[in-house]
Every structure is written in C-alpha cells, then in structure tokens.
Amino acid sequence: MSLRIVFMGTPEFAVPTLSEITGQGHEVVACYTRAPAPGGRGMATRPSPVHAMAEGFGIPVFTPKSLRDPEVQETLASHEADVFVVVAYGMILPQAVLDLPPLGCLNLHASALPRWRGAAPIQRAVMAGDAETGVAVMKMEAGLDTGPVGMVETVPIDPEMTAGELHDRLMILGADLMVRALAALSRDALDFKPQPEEGVSYAAKITNGDAEITWTMPARRIHDQVRGLSPFPGAFFMADCSKGQGRGPERVKLLRTRVESETGTQAAPGTLLDEEGLVACAEGTIRLLQVQRAGKSAMPAAEMLRGARLEPGTLLIQP
C-alpha cells in the first residue's frame, strides 16, 4: 500500500532516500528543506540538493525558517500525510509537528543507535576508531535521537575508510532501509523497540578544535582523526610553506595518512622524519599521504613538502 508522505531533508545524504521513496510509488505530497544558501564560487544562492531533486520530481517545496510558527504547522497539517520522513533536515521538529501524522515521524539516522546520537554520527564513529556503525530508522520523539527503533543495519568500518567514503555507503544503505521500513509500516508490521540504556554516546557537532592536529597524540588516534574529518572540514596542521622565506606558518589540510608504527620514536612529536612525509607522534609514526593548502587542489604530501622545502627535522607545529 502506498503512503502519503511529507519528506523533510536537506543535504546530499537525503537525496537517495527521496528518490527511492518516490520510485516505490509512495505519494510525496510535499518536501520541506532548508532555504537556499550562498555557496560555491561567487557565493551564489543555491537550493539544497533535496530542494533541487524535489523540484525535478514536481513535488511542492517549502522552506520555512522555523516549524514553530502556527501558520507553518497549519500548512503541514493540510497535506494530510500518513507519515513524515526526516533525513538530515537540520531543523528541530516541535511536539506539535511530531503529533501531526497518524503514523508518526520516521527519522533515518546514520548510526547504529543508541551509539552516536546527535549531529555528527559519521565523523565521530570514524574519529573514535569504531569497527562498525550503521543506519537506523527511528520513530521520532522530543528527545535527541531517543525514539524507538524500527529497523537497523550495521556495516564494518575499514581502518583506512574516510568519513566521506562511509557517508556515501550509508547514504545508499539508508535509502534502502527507509523504503523497507515504509513497506513494513504500510502493512502495520514495523515493530518499534525502545533503545537500550547502555551504550549511549553523543556525536557533538564538529568544531575547529576537533580539526587541529595535536602531534602529542598516538599515531593511531591522529590517523582516525584525519580520516574522520576527510574530506570536510579536514584535519589540519601548521607549517611554514614559504620555501624558507619566513612568511610564517599556514594551515595545511591533511586528507589521508597511514600509520607506519605505533610504538617507539626518539624524535619530538611533530618532527618530519624524511622527505616522503613520515612524522613522529607521541607514540609511533604516521605518514602523510594527501594534503591540501588553502586555495589549492589536493596533492600528494611528498610533493607539497618538496615544493615548500620542508626538510627532515622540521617541526610541523605552529611556532
């Protein structure tokens, strides 16, 4: 049985879910997304990825600044949807909105709840060195990702996988999971179970402090930090890349690394040990593989080091 659905989502992560729901014959009667924002070269105002896809499907698009406005809530009610589907919308749904659809509001969350509730579950899972994560379909309630879970599917996280790569995998897996959950919901066969109290963790929003590399950490932790923030916003270190002309340190984004050893080094943390990007850490060594200077394209780290004349013995920290 097809359902009348209001879809709420904003970034690329939500696009496959909207596409799959539409392709399965459900009637998406309205799409709610964040308002167009400046971006790209020239900072031109662009609609969100979900906005663009919804318009392509001929779905009416709404971009309210808040869902607490009574008029906005009246419009939401007028859609007479069976269920709201929420995927990375970026706005809080007040209780009055949660209560509108008779079958509730289903959220696709990018973790195996209850681990990594909150804003940045993909990045935090990789940064923590987790061996696996997943996607979950949850019935929303007022708490932060605390609702009962109807379906969950887990995937392994390869030790070299970046957050960007994991994002793309979960994006596709999540779309399939939501379609299956809606099919079960339409048959009154979606069994929601409360989240366990044990194992709860919170994925706080990524800050600039999370991105700054501290070489006094173990090599493995730095490696997980780098891949957890790649490609965006990108972990970074400071180095004088002015070819010895003394213009001072600049920020260098680090996109890929490899742990070379996890024990033993006599050099001070942050010391460049060879011309190919081997760096001493508090415990072990790490090799820089791919970097990006401000305003430039990503490049092999060894190429950047040679071009900037950063020689062995250089400290990759801010003076």
N, C-alpha and C positions, 0 to 999 in steps of 0.2 A: 504494500500500500504506500502510495506517495504521500509526503507530508508537506504542509505549508510551512516554510522556513523563513525566518529573518536571519540573515548572515551578518556577523559582526567581525571584522578583521581589518588589518592594515598592511603589514609588510609582505614581502615575497613568500615568507613561510606559510602564509594563509592561502595563497593563490591555488595550489593544487587541491586543497580541500574544497574550495568554492567550485572549482572545475569538476571535481568528481561528484559532488552533490548534484550539480546541475545535470551532469551526464547520466546519473542514475534515475532521472525522471522526477526528482522532487521539485516542487514549485518554490523557488526562491522569490518571495514577494517583495523583498526589499533588502538592500545592503547598506549597512552602517559602517563608516570608516572615518579615519582622522582626516581633517580638512587638508587640502593641498598645501604643501610647504615648499619653501625655496630649497633648491638642491642642484648639484652638478655644476658644470662650468657656467659662470654668469649668474648662478643662484636664481635661475628662473623658477617660477612656481610650477610645481608638477603634482599631479594627482598621485595618490598612493598606488602601489601595484594592484591592490584589491579593487580600488576605485576604477582603474583602467580596465580590468577584466570584467567587472560588473557592467560597465557601460557597453563593452563589446557584446555581452550576452543580452543587452536590453533590459537589465534589471535596474529599477529605480534606486538611486544612490542618495544617501542622507549623510551629512557631515556636521552634526550638532557639536557645539563646544562642550556641552555637558548633558548628561542623561537625567539630571535632577530637575530640569525645567518641566513644569506641569504640561506645557504645550507639547514638548518633545515626547513625554510619556503618553499623552493622548494620541499622538500620531502613531507611536509604536503599537498601542492597543488597537488602532484602526486597521492594522494589517491583518488582524485575526489569525496570526500564525499559531501553528500547533507547538512549535518549539523554536527557541533561539539557539543558533550555533555560533560559538565565540572562539576565535582563533587569533591570539596575539592582537587583540583590538587596541589595547593601550589606554582604555578608559574604564573607570570603575562603574559597575552596574549596581545602583542602589536597590534596596529591597523591593521597592515599588515596581521596578523593572523586572527583577527576578521572579516576581509573583505573576507577571502578565501571562506568559504562555502556559496552557494547561499541562503540557508535557515537560515543562521546566526549561532551564537554560543549560545546554551542554557545552563544556569547555574542553578543547584539545590542549593538553599541557605537555610540554617537551621534557618530561622526566618520568621516572617510574615512582610515582607518588607513594609514600609521603616524603621521599628524599627530594630535595631541591624544589620546595615550594618557592614561588616568588619570581622576580623579574628576569633573571639571567641563568636559567637552569642548564642550558647547553654549555655555556662558558664555564660555569662553576664546576660542572661534572668533570670536564677535561682538566681544569686547573687543579682539581683535587686528586687527579690521577685515578679516578674511578675506572674499574674494569668493565662496567656496563652501565647503561642507562636505558631510557625507553620513552614511550609516549603513552599518555593515559587520557581516556575520556571520562570526565568528571561531571557530576551534576552540581552546578554552582550554588553556593550559599554565601552568606555575608562575610565569612572569614576568608583569609588569604589562602586560596587553593586548599581549603579544608574539606570540601564536599566529598560525598561518597563516590567511589569509582565504579564505573560500569564495565570498562574494558581497559586492559593494559597490555602492551607488548614490549619486551626488552630486546636490546641489541648490545653486542660487545663493543667496547671502545678500544681500538687498536692503540698500542703505546705510542705510535707515531701520528695518529689521526689528529687533525686540527679541528677547532670548533666549527670552522666553515664547512669542512667535509662532513662532520657529524650533523650539522644543521641541514645540509642537503639530503642526507639519508633519512633523518627523522621527518623532514618535510613531506616526503613521499609516503613513508610508512604511516605517518599520522593521517594523511588524507584517506588512505585505505581503511585505517582503523575507524575513523569517524563514519565512513559510509557503512561499514559493518554494524557499528553501534546504532545508526539511524534505522537500518533494516530491522534490527532486533527490537528497537523502540516501537516501530510501527506495528510489530506483532505482539506488543506488550511482553516481550521476552528479554528485556535488558535488565539484568539483576545488579542493582547498585549495592556495594558493600562499604561500610564505614572504613576510613583509613585507619591503620593501626597507630597506636600512640607511640610506639617505639620506632626509631629510625627517622624521625622528622629532622629535616635540615632546611635552611633557608638560603636561597640564591639571591643575595643582595645585588642591587644594580652595580655595574662595573664603574669604578671611579678612576681618575687619573693616578691615584696612589696604587691601585691594583696593577697598573700597566708599567710602572717604573721598576726596572730590574735591579735587584739587590744581589750583587755577586757574592755576598757573605752567606747566601743560602746554599744548600746542597745542589749539585748539578741536576739531579732528577727533578727537584722542585722547580728550578728555573726552566727546565725543558717543558714541564707541564704548564707553567705559566705562559710560556711563549706560544705553545700550540693552542692553549685555551683562549688566547686573545688574537689568534690569527684567523682571518685577515684583518678583522676590525675589533677593537680600535688599534690593536697591535701593541705588544710589549716594546719597551724602548730602553736604550742606554744612551749615555752622553759620551761624546768623543770629539776631539779636535780634528776635523776633517779638512782643514785649510792648507794641507800639504806643508805643514811646519811653519806657516806664516803667522801663527799666533792669533788668529781672529777669535779664539775661544771655542768652547765646546758647543756642539749642536746635537739635537735629538736625532737618533738613528733608530728606526723601527726594525725590530727583529721578527721575521716571519717564520723561519724554520731553523731548527737546531738538531743536533744529535748528541746524546750522552756518550762520551768516549770512555770515561771511567767514573766510578762512584766513590772511590777511595784514593787518598794519597796525592798530595802535591805540595811542594815546598814553596811555591810562589804565592805572593799575596793575591787574595781574591780580586778578580777583575783584570789580572795581568794577561796580556796577549802573549801566548807562548810560541806561536810560529806564524808564518806568513799566510797560512791557509785558514786562520780563524779559530785556532784552539785557545780556549780561555780557561784560566784557573778559577775554581769556585771554592767555597769553604770546604766542601767535601767533593773531591773528584774534579773532572774537567768536562767542558762542553764545547762542541764545535759549532760555530756559526755557519749556517748554510745559505740563508737567503735574507737579505736586508733591504731597506728602502729609506733613502734620505728624503728630507722634506722637498716636495716639488718634483721628485724624480720617480722613475719607474723602479719596480723591484729588480734586484740584481743579485748574482752570486756574491756571497760575503767576501770571498778571497779577492774578487775583482775590485770591490769597493775599498778594501784595506790597502791594496796596492795603489789604487788611484789617489787615495788620501795620504799615502806614505805613512801609514800606521804600522810601525815595525814591531817585531818581538820585543817585549819589555814594556810596551805602552800600557798604561792603566786605562781601561775603558770605564772610567767613572768621572763624574763631574769634579774638577779641582776644588 
